[in-house]
Amino acid sequence: MNKTLSFMKLDYVTLRPYVTMKNLFIMIAVALFFTVQSNTSSISILMAYGFMFTGYPFAVGEKCNMDELYISLSISRNAVVGGRYLFTILMELCLGVFACLVSVLLSLLLHRPIEARETLIVVVTLFFVLSFLQTLQLPVFFKMGYAKGKMMTYMPLMVLAFLIIVISKHVSKVLSRFIEWLSKNPVTAITSGILIWLLTVLISYQIALKLYKKRDF
Amino acid sequence: MEYVLEVTSLEKQYENFSVKNISFKVPKGYIMGFIGPNGAGKTTTIKAILGMLNISSGNIKLFGKDSQGMNGQFNDKIGIVMDTPYFAEDWNASDIETAVSPFYQHWNSETYASLLEKFSIDRKKKLRDLSRGMKVKLMVSVALSHHATFLVLDEPTSGLDPVAREELCDLLSEFVTDENNSVLFSTHITSDLEKIADYITFILNGEIVYTGLKDDLMENYSLAKGSLYEINEEQRKLLIGAREYSTGFEAMVKTSDIRKLPNELLTEPITLDEIIVFMNKEGKTDE
């Protein structure tokens, strides 16, 4: 476990050169632009950054042969995959918290009411949706690397968008009944949501590990 | 004799290339040169030893223990310098220390700082802004800052100027003055090894053609020059990788075969570079 945590730190050090004030200002500026529409839009765009950053450690790692570094440091492949998953989830969580803070700050600045419940629901939902998409992306990156896997990892996004557009029209009644049921049974909804999310992460992790163990560097 | 590395019957197969039946040992306290032309299988072998490749078959022992599933047991003892650095290009020397030091039990910041100073490496300069020579020196600094007793270097001198190569060779010679330290040094620039290596392992077309003492290898072979008219067909078969010119020929011969050749031929000691060239030429002729 120590090596997994140390690997997370290593991932952070890998990305640190990109965590600059300039990039932070760009993120806030984009969020500010979307705040004109609504606070939830700015939250969505900030959290979407996390999704976009998922490929960064793979991109830097591939460009600089960092898989060789991990081996030279005797970091097991289990620790690399586990650490990368934890780092990705943690990054999404941090961006969720950051998005909440920015949302509150912008509400204060723009003299809008702070809608804490709505903000929390949006952040939690986005966290689950985006991290679910990341669980689809990560095994592809572990198998193919960033350059080859990049295009393939956008497939889940396109499939999801397609499903939302097509299915929502046809099953709107079922969907609205399902949402109604969820709002009436919040504990069951949250518990099953967490369980499904955990199961997805675990399956994704196992697939990624199996694929990464087969790779030569 | 104690060995830091024992490779037995190592095989790794790719679609178009494979290394076959690789066996050699690196004795403790010595420098072993790992030589061969480009594409002979040096890097594949080294990566297999370090666990960067899934090997097809064979056995690798590091410090007397099976390297499979070494999971953190040996990284403190092994210093690695690959031909291209495996650090993020946007890291500087301080970032590298932050990144790697938690993984070494015996990381010594003072040693690292003194090596950076010795090599005149600016701590704040990003890796991407360093010259090839400086990058190698930075990797060597990392490799020597965690009390490694076995250095594995894959083509560290390619692309370096003679001064930088000399510095690196001096450093390795100094490293093995401690009898617990050993080096496996892969290169195709063999003049470096002639100065510092005690042992040589020679790989050609994915197979080991020699492993043993460097002096034995160089004594086993000689360079023969002369006119082709001076030798008969039987004697021609003794020539290895012969180059024919309008004025005569130049070839490598086994030193033990010299007495079978005419006295008129000029024979002289051979260099490692020449051994590689003639062996490679002979290999291609056989194909």
Chai-1 contact restraints between the chains, C-beta under 6 A:
chainA,res_idxA,chainB,res_idxB,connection_type,confidence,min_distance_angstrom,max_distance_angstrom,comment,restraint_id
A,S6,B,P102,contact,1.0,0.0,6.0,A-B,restraint_1
A,L10,B,A99,contact,1.0,0.0,6.0,A-B,restraint_2
A,V13,B,T98,contact,1.0,0.0,6.0,A-B,restraint_3
A,V13,B,A99,contact,1.0,0.0,6.0,A-B,restraint_4
A,T14,B,A88,contact,1.0,0.0,6.0,A-B,restraint_5
A,P17,B,D90,contact,1.0,0.0,6.0,A-B,restraint_6
A,V60,B,A88,contact,1.0,0.0,6.0,A-B,restraint_7
A,C64,B,A88,contact,1.0,0.0,6.0,A-B,restraint_8
A,C64,B,E89,contact,1.0,0.0,6.0,A-B,restraint_9
A,N65,B,Y86,contact,1.0,0.0,6.0,A-B,restraint_10
A,M66,B,Y86,contact,1.0,0.0,6.0,A-B,restraint_11
A,E68,B,M52,contact,1.0,0.0,6.0,A-B,restraint_12
A,E68,B,Y86,contact,1.0,0.0,6.0,A-B,restraint_13
A,L69,B,Y86,contact,1.0,0.0,6.0,A-B,restraint_14
A,I71,B,G51,contact,1.0,0.0,6.0,A-B,restraint_15
A,I71,B,M52,contact,1.0,0.0,6.0,A-B,restraint_16
A,S72,B,I80,contact,1.0,0.0,6.0,A-B,restraint_17
A,L73,B,N75,contact,1.0,0.0,6.0,A-B,restraint_18
A,L73,B,F103,contact,1.0,0.0,6.0,A-B,restraint_19
A,S74,B,G72,contact,1.0,0.0,6.0,A-B,restraint_20
A,S74,B,N75,contact,1.0,0.0,6.0,A-B,restraint_21
A,S76,B,N71,contact,1.0,0.0,6.0,A-B,restraint_22
A,D216,B,L53,contact,1.0,0.0,6.0,A-B,restraint_23
A,F217,B,M52,contact,1.0,0.0,6.0,A-B,restraint_24
